Amino acid sequence: MSRAVGESNRRLLRARDTMDRDYAKPLDVAALARGPVADVLTCFAMAWLRPRG
């Protein structure tokens, strides 16, 4: 596994852990829009679209 893939996987796991932890809290859309959500969503999309072997 390359270093870039490893770092991407860690970012995805941190994002998933945050979503799991904050699941019961009300969704703050304004805070999401100000934060690095676009990067995380792009990361999820790229991981989903990555060819599986």
Number of C-alpha atoms within 10 A of each C-alpha: 5 7 8 9 11 11 11 17 15 12 16 17 12 13 16 14 12 11 12 10 10 11 10 8 8 7 10 8 9 8 10 11 10 9 11 10 13 12 11 17 13 11 16 18 11 12 15 10 9 9 7 6 3
